Amino acid sequence: MANQEQLRLLTKSVENWNQWREQNPEIVPDLQNADLSYFDLSHANLNQANLEQAILFHTNLSSACLENANLSYANLTSAVCFKTVLFQANLSHSLLINSDLSKANLREANLSKAQIINAYLVNTNLVDANLQETNLTHSYLTGANLTGANLARAEICDAELTATQINNINITTIIRNEDSIIPKVIEEIYPTVTEISKPVVNRQKSMLMVGDLVNSFKEENSSCFSISEQLKSLEILWIRTQLEALYHAS
């Protein structure tokens, strides 16, 4: 159970909470199982906090600091984590459905077995992150940096990977949608992926750029798909590109 005194302080005033953290750096906040739904915790200092199984439904964590925080089994459905610092945070088994993690720092974070469905990870730092068995279905990783990430047995069906940096990732036995363009593009960059059981490591630096993806899409689909299907897919790519531009400007 959460420390009730700490919980009251946090929910009453983030400014006072941050001052308390500065004055008591030795105290590790205990917010386990706390219900922080709909609270505005933007810019809150939650470094090293224990938020295991916490409920953060629709919580605003924009620009908050959760370095080394424990968020395992936490419910962050529809949470806003724009520019949130989650360096080395534990988010294993967490729910991040419909959440916004754009421009967040998830470097070396543990996201194993997390449910990151229909989420936004535009320009998100996922360098060396643990994404083993993570469900990224229908999520937008436009411009995300996955360098060194472990995607073993991850689910990326219909995920958007336009301009995503995927250098030296491990995609051993990755689960993917065979009908999508994403597996084909990955196979062009990493030819050995045709045998899914083989891990892909130490590959030459590569980056998926919007122009290259659209061109390859056009070349591939000119003889395989109808005009209507081409337009629909290209429209999706265009929307994702606009989304990337939006976050670049903010």
C-alpha positions as CSV (number, residue, x, y, z in Angstrom):
1,M,0.0,0.0,0.0
2,A,1.1,3.6,-0.7
3,N,2.3,5.8,2.0
4,Q,-0.8,8.0,2.5
5,E,1.1,11.0,3.7
6,Q,3.3,11.0,0.6
7,L,0.3,10.4,-1.6
8,R,-1.6,13.4,-0.1
9,L,1.5,15.6,-0.6
10,L,1.9,14.6,-4.2
11,T,-1.7,15.0,-5.2
12,K,-2.1,18.4,-3.4
13,S,0.8,20.2,-5.0
14,V,3.6,19.0,-7.3
15,E,5.6,22.1,-6.5
16,N,5.5,21.2,-2.7
17,W,6.2,17.6,-3.5
18,N,9.4,18.5,-5.5
19,Q,10.6,20.7,-2.7
20,W,10.1,17.8,-0.2
21,R,12.0,15.5,-2.5
22,E,14.9,18.0,-2.6
23,Q,14.9,18.3,1.2
24,N,14.7,14.5,1.7
25,P,16.8,12.9,-1.1
26,E,17.3,9.7,1.0
27,I,13.6,8.9,1.1
28,V,12.3,6.5,-1.6
29,P,8.7,7.4,-2.3
30,D,6.3,4.5,-1.7
31,L,3.3,4.9,-4.0
32,Q,2.6,1.3,-4.6
33,N,-1.0,0.6,-5.6
34,A,-1.8,4.3,-5.5
35,D,-4.7,5.6,-7.6
36,L,-3.4,8.7,-9.4
37,S,-5.9,8.7,-12.2
38,Y,-6.5,12.0,-14.0
39,F,-4.0,13.9,-11.8
40,D,-1.7,16.5,-13.3
41,L,1.8,15.3,-12.3
42,S,3.7,17.1,-15.0
43,H,7.3,18.0,-14.0
44,A,7.0,15.9,-10.8
45,N,10.2,14.4,-9.4
46,L,9.3,10.7,-9.1
47,N,12.8,9.4,-9.5
48,Q,13.3,5.9,-7.9
49,A,9.6,6.0,-6.7
50,N,7.8,2.7,-6.1
51,L,4.7,2.9,-8.3
52,E,4.3,-0.9,-8.7
53,Q,0.7,-1.7,-9.6
54,A,-0.2,2.0,-9.5
55,I,-3.2,3.3,-11.4
56,L,-2.2,6.2,-13.7
57,F,-5.2,6.2,-16.0
58,H,-5.3,9.5,-18.0
59,T,-2.6,10.9,-15.7
60,N,-0.5,13.7,-17.1
61,L,3.2,12.9,-16.6
62,S,4.6,15.3,-19.2
63,S,8.2,16.2,-18.4
64,A,8.1,14.3,-15.2
65,C,11.2,12.5,-13.9
66,L,10.8,8.8,-13.2
67,E,14.4,7.7,-13.5
68,N,14.9,4.2,-12.0
69,A,11.2,4.2,-10.9
70,N,9.4,1.0,-10.5
71,L,6.2,1.0,-12.6
72,S,5.9,-2.8,-13.0
73,Y,2.3,-3.9,-13.5
74,A,1.2,-0.2,-13.4
75,N,-1.9,0.9,-15.4
76,L,-0.9,3.9,-17.6
77,T,-3.8,3.6,-20.0
78,S,-4.2,6.9,-21.9
79,A,-1.5,8.5,-19.8
80,V,0.4,11.4,-21.2
81,C,4.2,10.9,-20.9
82,F,5.4,13.5,-23.4
83,K,9.1,14.2,-22.8
84,T,8.9,12.1,-19.6
85,V,12.2,10.8,-18.3
86,L,12.0,7.1,-17.7
87,F,15.6,6.2,-17.9
88,Q,16.2,2.7,-16.6
89,A,12.6,2.6,-15.3
90,N,10.9,-0.8,-14.7
91,L,7.7,-0.9,-16.8
92,S,7.5,-4.6,-17.2
93,H,4.0,-6.0,-17.5
94,S,2.6,-2.4,-17.5
95,L,-0.4,-1.3,-19.5
96,L,0.3,1.6,-21.8
97,I,-2.7,1.3,-24.1
98,N,-3.5,4.6,-25.9
99,S,-0.8,6.3,-24.1
100,D,1.5,9.1,-25.4
101,L,5.2,8.4,-24.9
102,S,6.4,10.7,-27.6
103,K,9.9,12.2,-27.0
104,A,10.1,10.3,-23.8
105,N,13.5,9.0,-22.6
106,L,13.1,5.2,-22.2
107,R,16.8,4.5,-22.6
108,E,17.6,1.2,-20.9
109,A,14.1,0.9,-19.6
110,N,12.5,-2.5,-18.9
111,L,9.3,-2.8,-21.0
112,S,9.2,-6.5,-21.2
113,K,5.7,-8.0,-21.6
114,A,4.2,-4.5,-21.5
115,Q,1.0,-3.8,-23.5
116,I,1.9,-0.8,-25.6
117,I,-1.1,-0.9,-27.9
118,N,-2.3,2.1,-30.1
119,A,0.3,4.2,-28.3
120,Y,2.4,7.1,-29.6
121,L,6.2,6.8,-29.4
122,V,7.1,9.5,-31.8
123,N,10.8,10.4,-31.6
124,T,11.0,8.3,-28.4
125,N,14.4,7.2,-27.1
126,L,14.3,3.4,-26.7
127,V,18.1,2.9,-26.9
128,D,19.1,-0.4,-25.3
129,A,15.5,-0.9,-24.0
130,N,14.2,-4.3,-23.1
131,L,11.1,-4.9,-25.2
132,Q,11.1,-8.7,-24.9
133,E,7.6,-10.0,-25.5
134,T,6.2,-6.5,-25.6
135,N,3.0,-5.9,-27.5
136,L,3.4,-2.8,-29.8
137,T,0.4,-3.6,-32.0
138,H,-0.9,-0.5,-33.9
139,S,1.6,1.8,-32.1
140,Y,3.4,4.7,-33.8
141,L,7.1,4.6,-33.5
142,T,7.8,7.3,-36.1
143,G,11.4,8.6,-35.6
144,A,11.9,6.5,-32.5
145,N,15.4,5.3,-31.7
146,L,15.5,1.5,-31.1
147,T,19.3,1.2,-31.3
148,G,20.4,-1.8,-29.3
149,A,16.9,-2.6,-28.2
150,N,15.9,-6.2,-27.4
151,L,12.7,-7.0,-29.4
152,A,12.8,-10.8,-28.9
153,R,9.4,-12.2,-29.4
154,A,7.8,-8.7,-29.5
155,E,4.5,-8.1,-31.3
156,I,4.7,-5.3,-33.9
157,C,1.7,-6.1,-36.0
158,D,0.6,-3.0,-37.9
159,A,3.1,-0.8,-36.0
160,E,4.3,2.3,-37.8
161,L,8.1,2.3,-38.1
162,T,8.7,5.2,-40.5
163,A,12.1,6.8,-39.9
164,T,12.7,4.5,-37.0
165,Q,16.4,3.9,-36.1
166,I,16.8,0.1,-35.7
167,N,20.6,-0.3,-35.5
168,N,21.9,-3.5,-33.9
169,I,18.6,-4.6,-32.5
170,N,17.8,-8.1,-31.5
171,I,14.6,-9.3,-33.3
172,T,14.9,-13.0,-32.5
173,T,11.5,-14.7,-33.2
174,I,9.8,-11.4,-33.6
175,I,6.0,-11.7,-34.1
176,R,4.8,-9.6,-37.0
177,N,2.0,-9.1,-39.5
178,E,3.0,-11.0,-42.7
179,D,0.7,-8.8,-44.8
180,S,2.2,-5.5,-43.7
181,I,5.1,-3.6,-45.4
182,I,7.1,-3.5,-42.2
183,P,8.5,-7.1,-42.3
184,K,9.5,-6.6,-45.9
185,V,11.4,-3.5,-45.2
186,I,13.2,-5.1,-42.2
187,E,14.2,-8.0,-44.4
188,E,15.7,-5.7,-46.9
189,I,17.9,-4.2,-44.2
190,Y,18.6,-7.5,-42.4
191,P,18.5,-10.3,-45.0
192,T,19.1,-13.0,-42.4
193,V,15.7,-12.3,-40.9
194,T,14.2,-14.6,-43.5
195,E,14.9,-17.3,-40.9
196,I,13.0,-15.9,-38.0
197,S,14.8,-18.0,-35.4
198,K,18.1,-16.3,-36.0
199,P,19.0,-13.3,-33.9
200,V,20.1,-10.1,-35.7
201,V,23.1,-8.4,-34.0
202,N,26.0,-6.2,-35.0
203,R,24.5,-5.1,-38.3
204,Q,25.6,-2.1,-40.3
205,K,24.0,1.1,-39.2
206,S,20.6,1.6,-40.9
207,M,17.7,4.1,-40.8
208,L,14.3,3.9,-42.3
209,M,13.5,7.3,-43.9
210,V,10.1,8.4,-45.1
211,G,11.2,8.9,-48.7
212,D,12.8,5.5,-49.0
213,L,9.8,3.8,-47.5
214,V,7.4,5.5,-49.8
215,N,9.5,4.7,-52.8
216,S,9.9,1.1,-52.0
217,F,6.2,0.9,-51.3
218,K,5.4,2.4,-54.7
219,E,7.8,0.0,-56.5
220,E,6.5,-3.0,-54.7
221,N,2.8,-2.2,-55.0
222,S,2.7,-1.0,-58.6
223,S,2.0,-4.5,-59.8
224,C,0.6,-6.2,-56.7
225,F,-2.2,-3.9,-55.4
226,S,-5.1,-2.0,-56.8
227,I,-5.2,1.8,-57.0
228,S,-7.5,2.1,-54.0
229,E,-5.2,0.0,-51.8
230,Q,-2.2,2.1,-52.8
231,L,-4.0,5.4,-52.0
232,K,-5.1,4.1,-48.6
233,S,-1.7,3.0,-47.5
234,L,0.1,6.1,-48.8
235,E,-2.5,8.2,-47.0
236,I,-1.5,6.4,-43.7
237,L,2.1,7.1,-44.4
238,W,1.4,10.7,-45.1
239,I,-0.6,11.1,-41.8
240,R,2.3,9.5,-39.8
241,T,4.7,12.0,-41.5
242,Q,2.6,14.9,-40.4
243,L,2.5,13.5,-36.9
244,E,6.3,13.4,-36.9
245,A,6.5,17.0,-38.0
246,L,4.0,18.0,-35.3
247,Y,6.2,16.6,-32.5
248,H,9.4,18.0,-34.1
249,A,7.8,21.5,-33.9
250,S,6.7,21.1,-30.2
